[in-house]
Amino acid sequence: MPRLMLSDEHWSKLLEILLHMTIYNKRDLRMTVEGMLYRMRTGCPWRDLPEAFGDWNRIYKRFNAWSA
């Protein structure tokens, strides 16, 4: 599994922001966000996201929904 980019402290602060934006806190929310950040950092195609982050298509759809 790739190294996570967010420390627990950073994640707790980001989670407060996401919840304030009415983003539902599903159990895989952190890995979804980590997958988005990984993709931003590396510039890889969505389909090339490591499986450790979950289904690339689900992450892609959530990214597009949140950025709209």
MODELLER restraints for C-alpha pairs under 7 A, 6 or more apart:
rsr = mdl.restraints
at = mdl.atoms
rsr.add(forms.Gaussian(group=physical.xy_distance, feature=features.Distance(at['CA:1:A'], at['CA:52:A']), mean=5.49, stdev=0.5))
rsr.add(forms.Gaussian(group=physical.xy_distance, feature=features.Distance(at['CA:4:A'], at['CA:34:A']), mean=6.76, stdev=0.5))
rsr.add(forms.Gaussian(group=physical.xy_distance, feature=features.Distance(at['CA:5:A'], at['CA:34:A']), mean=6.76, stdev=0.5))
rsr.add(forms.Gaussian(group=physical.xy_distance, feature=features.Distance(at['CA:19:A'], at['CA:25:A']), mean=6.95, stdev=0.5))
rsr.add(forms.Gaussian(group=physical.xy_distance, feature=features.Distance(at['CA:31:A'], at['CA:53:A']), mean=5.29, stdev=0.5))
rsr.add(forms.Gaussian(group=physical.xy_distance, feature=features.Distance(at['CA:32:A'], at['CA:53:A']), mean=6.28, stdev=0.5))
rsr.add(forms.Gaussian(group=physical.xy_distance, feature=features.Distance(at['CA:32:A'], at['CA:59:A']), mean=5.71, stdev=0.5))
rsr.add(forms.Gaussian(group=physical.xy_distance, feature=features.Distance(at['CA:35:A'], at['CA:53:A']), mean=5.30, stdev=0.5))
rsr.add(forms.Gaussian(group=physical.xy_distance, feature=features.Distance(at['CA:36:A'], at['CA:59:A']), mean=6.94, stdev=0.5))
rsr.add(forms.Gaussian(group=physical.xy_distance, feature=features.Distance(at['CA:39:A'], at['CA:46:A']), mean=6.97, stdev=0.5))
rsr.add(forms.Gaussian(group=physical.xy_distance, feature=features.Distance(at['CA:39:A'], at['CA:49:A']), mean=6.87, stdev=0.5))
rsr.add(forms.Gaussian(group=physical.xy_distance, feature=features.Distance(at['CA:46:A'], at['CA:56:A']), mean=5.99, stdev=0.5))
rsr.add(forms.Gaussian(group=physical.xy_distance, feature=features.Distance(at['CA:46:A'], at['CA:60:A']), mean=6.65, stdev=0.5))
rsr.add(forms.Gaussian(group=physical.xy_distance, feature=features.Distance(at['CA:47:A'], at['CA:56:A']), mean=5.83, stdev=0.5))
rsr.add(forms.Gaussian(group=physical.xy_distance, feature=features.Distance(at['CA:49:A'], at['CA:56:A']), mean=6.05, stdev=0.5))
